[in-house]
């Protein structure tokens, strides 16, 4: 049996979306479909934190690291990471 991943599930089926306004969740999933690399990086950075024994770290801080990645590492200053969606990324 294949388990659904975060990206495969509609917003209402995930407990993380219980306290998020429906319009934010809908906008987030649209953004996520158009920018899957952001979620991939979020998982990567969260996983790196866990591998270092860090289990409590803010999603917004990870989002800022993603912003750094695109603006400094990739020199893609025109790419935007929306702050409204930080709470939509599940803890990994």
Secondary structure, DSSP 8 states (H G I E B T S, - for coil): -----GGGS-GGGSGGGTTS-HHHHHHHHHHHHH-HHHHHHHHHHHHHHHHTT-----HHHHHHHHHHIIIIIS--TT----GGGGGGS---
